[in-house]
Amino acid sequence: MITIVVADDHPVLRDGLAALISSVDGMTVVAQAGTGSEAIRAVREHRPDLVLMDLHMPDIDGTEATRQISAELPGTRVLVLTMYEDDQSVMAAIRAGASGYLLKGASQQEILRAIQAVASGDALFSAAIAKRIVAHLNQSPLGTLDHSVRELPDLTPREKEILDLLAAGRSNHAIALRLDISPKTVANHLSAVFAKLQVNDRTQAVIRARQAGLGNG
């Protein structure tokens, strides 16, 4: 059972999201929050698997709430659901610890799939947001790495294969099915990849992979 806190300052939308989630087997809403501070208190009390977080909220905004939740309770994943798609909002949420970012124009099925993916440990961003992330970080100092680093010379052929599929947007489960190996084996390979690339998460690994020409298949 995936336990969820829904945090949004609009009661009608919040109730609608809660009803949608509660209608799905395997998901349950343990609390709702209308402000950032309420979201933090709810996570401390219920320790849910996931918070569905709006960014624009009274008192403490969603980005700061995400930062506090990620720092205090890293076992709770944060999936942002907001109307804001500007680079500043997107990157601030990711730096705060968000594991996913959707726009409020997403369909019900997209939201439910994102909840399942993020709660399972994957990072998930809508296509438009993923393009913004790549474009933004390609302009950062990461994009000035020398050629030898960008070609990923330290990775084994299997690690490059898995990284290529990750950069193409595949989840751990999908990679495992594609390569006929277990999800645990995929996770172990990715841990080695992250260490070799000196990155902290999937998003940074995808950026590095795409700079090296992977993820286009």
Secondary structure, DSSP 8 states (H G I E B T S, - for coil): -EEEEEE-S-HHHHHHHHHHHHTSTTEEEEEEESSHHHHHHHHHHH--SEEEE-S--SSS-HHHHHHHHHHH-TTSEEEEEES--SHHHHHHHHHHT-SEEEETTS-HHHHHHHHHHHHTT--EE-HHHHHHHHHHHHTSGGGG--HHHHT-TTS-HHHHHHHHHHHTT--HHHHHHHHTS-HHHHHHHHHHHHHHHT-SSHHHHHHHHHHTT-S--
